[in-house]
Amino acid sequence: MGWGTICGSNAGANMVANLIVGPRVAGATEGHLISEDIMQWYSDTALPVYVPQKPRQTGEIVKTTSESPLCHVSVGKWMKAAGKPIGSPERKDRCARVAASTAFHLVTMLNDWKDGKYAAKSTHAPVKDFGITGQFNCMECHGNNVPTPPMAKK
C-alpha cells in the first residue's frame, strides 16, 4: 500500500517516456507530452482495458473511469462500483490489469513517436490556465476549499 498519490502505473509510464524520448523545443520534451497524454488517458479511460488470456480472477472485472491520475481516487471509485474491499483478490487483479493496460498504451504511444506519427492529445494545461500544477477535478473531493493561486505574469 502506498500513500494514494499518483497511480504507480502512471508514474512508471512517465519515467519510461522521459528516459526514452529526447528533448524538444522551448525546454519541453516529447517525453513530457507523452507523460501528459498518459495522465489524461488514464483519467479518461474506463479501466482496466487489458484482459489476460488466463485471468487469476474469473468473471468480469468492473471497469471504471477515475477522472483522476490519483491512486486513491481511481481505486476508490472502482471499489465502490465493484462492491469489493481494498484487500480483495479482485482489486489486486484489477490493479494488475490497469498496470498492463497502461504499459501497453505507453508502448503504443512510443511506437508512434519512433515512427514519427505521435501527436500530443492532452488538453490539460493547469500551469497555463491557472498558474500552478494540478489536476482538473480537485473540487470532486475538496469542494470549494481549493485555493486560488496567484497567476504568473505573462
Secondary structure, 3 states (H helix, E strand, C coil): CCCCCECHHHHHHHHHHHHHCCECHHHCEHHHHHHHHHHHHHHHCCECCCCCCCCCCCCCCCCECCCCCEHHHHHHHHHHHHCCCCCCHHHHHHHHHHHHHHHHHHHHHHHHHHCCCCCCCCCCCHHHHHCCCCCCCHHHHHCCCCCCCCCCCC
